[in-house]
Amino acid sequence: MQLVSNRSAKLGTPLSEKERNIVGAPGAAEVRRFLPAFPIYAPTPLVALPGLADKLGVGAIHLKDEGQRYGLSSFKALGGAYAVARLVHEHVQKRLGRKVAPAELLTDEAKAIAAELTVSCATDGNHGRSVAAGAQMFGCRCVIFLHAHVSEGREKAIAAFGAEIRRTPGNYDQSIVEANETAAAEGWVTVSDFSWEGYRDIPGTVMQGYSIMMAEIDEAAPQGFTHVFVQGGVGGLAAVVAGHFFDRFGSNRPCLVVVEPTRATCLQASAARDERTAIEAGESTVMAMLECYEPSLAAWEILEKCADFYLDIPDEAAVAALKTLAGGEGGDPSLTIGESGTAGLAGLQAALADEAMRAALGLDKSSRVLLFGTEGATDPELYQKLLNS
Ligand SMILES: Cc1ncc(COP(=O)(O)O)c(C=O)c1O
């Protein structure tokens, strides 16, 4: 386990207008404008965990529980489906030659036009489920690329939304390459949560979709936080969380720690080198949704400006945190949070157990900590196995 601080010369540089439109207040307002296209929208709970805070010796812990989001069981429901809605909206407006209200996307007329579009992406599970759900909701065709390590349970959950599944050999990063090549050849639209040079707009829209979660937190927690522990895969979520607090509070923002599996630390490695860095793929981690070996470009450019620390945690720590949340400490409610969703808590526990880290982060009895339970039991069989392990 290692704690790496952000030493970038860009730390503290204001977000660009475009970045604010993704992670700042303007981004969340734009998502709100589109909510009529999502009648199933409801804010998720911000759960107070006073028993756990007592046990760990901090002032307060709040966990944003994304386990029920849109019935898709992860915060990713907010991104892919929203990006599909935006693409369909643009296409329908163009075809009808007039402005179209977001709610109109749910009409038969709009769906017939949306059927002309095929959206596709590579995924390790949750993002693909969101894209597939969006495609089904708004009537377009969907093809999802899954790499060899994605479980059958996750495949079934995506296929249940009517998406065509294509299996690819190798890991997540390799599946991205295959998905992009196929989409380019077939004329499909790639709806990826991963961004690279020349491909920023759609991943930016995916991230903008997450930003409503931050608006919900603001409304539910007027007292605010001193520390935030948020898990990182390609960095999209962490960038939205860090960018939101930076945009709102500037240098008075809470201290933000990005937590990754020790087996997939592309964000930490990038911070250590002060440069977006791809790392070698290694042994797979139980935190399958965080198993990414290269940061998303659009996310990294925001993290450079406003993430404070990067911490890695071993697989056992995430599993232990899963059990802690399921058990409900000292009268806290029992929470079903999946193995990738507990990494933030595992990071907090690791930091508190290490004197040097605790001091570096300024964690003490008065700290008010925000965590993200980013998924429920998205692979129920695996969840049960880990719970009973
Ligand atoms: C449950 C869960 N948590 C966290 C993440 C990390 O998000 P990002 O890849 O944007 O860093 C993911 C990504 O798929 C996820 O599914």
The ligand as an SDF file (V2000), in Angstrom:
LIG
                    3D

 16 16  0  0  0  0  0  0  0  0999 V2000
  -18.9260   -0.0510   -9.2370 C   0  0  0  0  0  0  0  0  0  0  0  0
  -17.8970    0.8200   -9.8260 C   0  0  0  0  0  0  0  0  0  0  0  0
  -17.1960    1.6240   -9.0270 N   0  0  0  0  0  0  0  0  0  0  0  0
  -16.2380    2.4400   -9.5090 C   0  0  0  0  0  0  0  0  0  0  0  0
  -15.9300    2.4600  -10.8560 C   0  0  0  0  0  0  0  0  0  0  0  0
  -14.8360    3.3470  -11.3440 C   0  0  0  0  0  0  0  0  0  0  0  0
  -15.2590    4.3110  -12.2430 O   0  0  0  0  0  0  0  0  0  0  0  0
  -14.2430    4.9210  -13.3020 P   0  0  0  0  0  0  0  0  0  0  0  0
  -13.8910    3.8130  -14.2640 O   0  0  0  0  0  0  0  0  0  0  0  0
  -14.9730    6.0290  -13.9230 O   0  0  0  0  0  0  0  0  0  0  0  0
  -13.0390    5.3420  -12.5560 O   0  0  0  0  0  0  0  0  0  0  0  0
  -16.6440    1.6220  -11.7300 C   0  0  0  0  0  0  0  0  0  0  0  0
  -16.3440    1.5920  -13.1460 C   0  0  0  0  0  0  0  0  0  0  0  0
  -16.8830    0.8130  -13.9050 O   0  0  0  0  0  0  0  0  0  0  0  0
  -17.6690    0.7980  -11.2070 C   0  0  0  0  0  0  0  0  0  0  0  0
  -18.4000    0.0030  -11.9880 O   0  0  0  0  0  0  0  0  0  0  0  0
  1  2  1  0
  2  3  1  0
  2 15  2  0
  3  4  2  0
  4  5  1  0
  5  6  1  0
  5 12  2  0
  6  7  1  0
  7  8  1  0
  8  9  2  0
  8 10  1  0
  8 11  1  0
 12 13  1  0
 12 15  1  0
 13 14  2  0
 15 16  1  0
M  END
$$$$
